């Protein structure tokens, strides 16, 4: 019977290689666990040591930068900029990291370099509603209204859930209802009614009337009940003639008979059946 030493040697080599591989995997797993534990410790020095354990990991330095920038006891936006710069160096294709860098640069008063970081975020993810929204708000803060409104409009077209906030931010940055209508709101019934409700709630009857006229130009039907908050605001402002007109126009848009509202108050308005 012949004994194969070669076969035994191969087995021992394979076993040794397997054990070495397992040891390396265990070491790497332990290193990642330690890094993660430190990064979630909410202690700056430990977080920095954790980030150092995972070189090339942009997420780690972005997390450190967040903690440093928003630390309530001792915020350090200048130091956060260095962390965010490490993050974008490690992962230049993250729009999120570029926006964090832009935020910190703006906070330190460096609007020029903040704009550069926002532009990099746009280049990385041009279709992002989040990027367009944050960049647009930055431009509004810089009083660069036309381009700011363009970015806000792109954001709400991509993500309609941003519309209520876009109406509020745009109006408070520049109280020009025509700019809101022309440069931000999409020409839809729902968008116009969101604006109408906003102006009713904020007692801005004139701005609401401008939105109402733009709404009518769409030639779309809608439930009369959607006009009630704005009608109530007109009545509260003693603008009965305009409330009367809006009521009749709402009935016409809904395809309903043009009934006269009660003389004493439109607050007791009838509730016509919708078609």
N, C-alpha and C positions, 0 to 999 in steps of 0.2 A: 504494500500500500504506500502510495506516494503522498507526502505531505507538502502542500503548496504554501511556502513562506510568503510568496508574493501576494496571495489572497489575504492572508492574515495582516500583512503590512498595509494593504490597501484599506482594510477595514479600520485599522487603528488610525490611519490618516483621515479617513472620512469621519470617524468618531471625534477625533481631535478638532477637525474643521467645524463640525457641528457644534461642539461645545464652545469653541471660540466665537462662532456666529451667535449662539444663544447668549453668551456673555456680553457681546457687543450690543445686541438688541436690548438686553436687560439694562445695560448701562445707559443707552440712549433713552429708554423709557423712563428710567429713574431721573435722568437729567431733565426731560420734558416735564415730568411730574413736579420736580423741584422748581423749575422755572414758572410753571403755571401757578403753583402755590404762592410763590413770591409775588407774582404779578397781581394776584388777587388779594394781597395782604393789606392794601390801603396804607402802607407805610413806604414813603418815597424811596428810602435807601434800599429796602428789601426789593422793591419793584425794579429799581435800576439793576440790582444784582441779578434778578430774574431775567430781565431783558438781555443782559450780557451773556446768559447761558444759551440763548438761541440766536446767534448771529445770523443776520440776513432776514430776520423776521420783522417786517414792518409793523405788523399788528402789535407786537410787544412795545415798541417805542411809541406808537400812537397812543396806546393805553397809558403809558407813563406821562406823555404830554398832556393828556386829558386830566389826569390827576393833578399835575403840576399847575395847569392853567386854572382849574376850577376848585382848587383847594381853598375852602372857606377861611381857614385860619391864616394861610400865608400863600396867596396866589402868586404865581411867578410866570406871567405870559412870555417874558423874554426867554426864560429857561425852557418853556414849553416849545418855543420856536425851534430850538436846537433838537429837541426830541422829535418833533414833526419832520424836521429836515432829514433826520436819520430814517424816519419811516418812509418818506418818499424816495430817498436814495435806495432803500432796500426794495421798495415796490413802487416804482414810478407810474404804474398802471392802475393805481387806486385813486379814483376821484374823491373818495371819502377822506383819504389822508391829505390830499391837496386842499380840500375845503377846510380841514382842521388847521392846516398851516396858514391859510388865508385869514381865518378867524383870529388867530393869535397875532398875526402881523397887523391886522386892522386895530386890534386892541392896544397895541403898542404905538399906534399912530402912523404906521408905515402903510398908507393907503396904496402907494404905487406898487409895492411888492405884494400887497394883498391882492390887487387886481391881477398881477402876474400869476399868482397861485390859482385864482379862480379861472383864469384863462386856461391854465394847464388842466384843471378839472374838466372844463368844457371840452377840451381837445380829447381827453381820455374817454368821456362819456357824453357826447353831444346831445343825446336824446333823453338824458336824465331830467325828470321833473324836479328832483331834489337839488341838483346843481343849478338849474335855471332859476329856481325859487330863491336859493341863497345868494346867488350872484345878483339877481334882480333887486333883492332887498339891500344888498351892499351898495348898488348903484343909486338906489333911492336915498340912502343915507349920505351919499356923496352929492346929492342933488342933481344927479345926471338922469333926469326923469324920462326922456324919450327911450333911451336904451334900457333903463330899468324897467319901464312898462313893457317893453318888448320881451324881456326875459320872463317877467311875471306872466305875460300872456302865453308864452311857450309852456310854462309850468302848468297852468290851469288847463290848457288844451290836452296835455299829456295825463294830468291827474286832476279831474274835475272836483275831487274832494277838497282841493285847495281853494276853491272859489270863494267861500265865505270869508276866509282869512285874507284872500287877495283883495276883496272889496274893501274890507276894513283898513288894511295896510295902505292901499293906494289912496283912499279918500283922506286918510289922516296925514299922508305925506304931501299931498297936493290937492286941495279941495276944488278940483275942477272936474265936474261930472262928465263933461264931454271927453276929457282925456280917458276917464274910466271906461266910457262907452266905446270910444274909438280904438283905444290901445290895449285894453285889458280883457274886457268881457267878450266871450264868444257870442255871436248873434243867435241866441236860443231863448225860448220861452223860460226855461228853468233858470238860466243865468240872470235874465232880467228880473224875474220875480225874487231871486235871492237879493239882488240890489234894491229892489223896491221895498222888501221887508226890512233891509238894513236901514234905509233912509226913514222908513216909518218909525222904527224903533228908536232912531236917533233924532227924530223931530226935524227932519230936513225935507220939508214939503216941496220946495222948489226943485231940489235935486231929484226927488221922487217923481215929480211931474215930467222931468226930462227923460227919465227912464221909461215912464209910462208911454210917452209919445214914441219912443224908439221901439217899445214892445209892440205897439199897434201896427207899426210899419211891416212887421213880420207877416201879418195876415193870417196868423194861426189862431185856432180855437183854444180856449182854456176855461176851466171852471170859474164861475163868477166868485165863488167863495175865496179864491186866491187873492182877490182885491180887497177883502174886508179889512185887513190890518192898515192898508194905506188909506182906505176910505175913513176909517176911524180917526186916523191922524189928521186928515183934512177937516173933519168935523170938529175935532178938538181945537184946531187952529182957527175956527170960525170962517172957513173957506167953503161955504155952502155951495156957491155957484160952481166951483171946480169939482166938489164932491158930486154934485148932480151930473155934471158932464162925464166924469169918470164912470159913474154908475151906468149911464146910458151907453157909453162906449163899451163897457164890459158886457152888458147885455147883448149888444150887437155882435161883439166878437164871439160870444157864446152861442149865437144864433137863436136868442130868446126874444120874446116880445119886449118892446121898449116900454116897460112899465114905469110910471112915475114913482119915485121913492116917497115914503111918508113925509108930510110937510114938517112935522115937528123935529124929526131927527132920522138920519139914515142909520142910526144905531139899531133901529127897529126894522131894518130893511127886510123885505120878504126873502124867502129862500126858494127861488124858482127851481123847478126840476131841471136837471141837466139833460141835454139830448142824449 
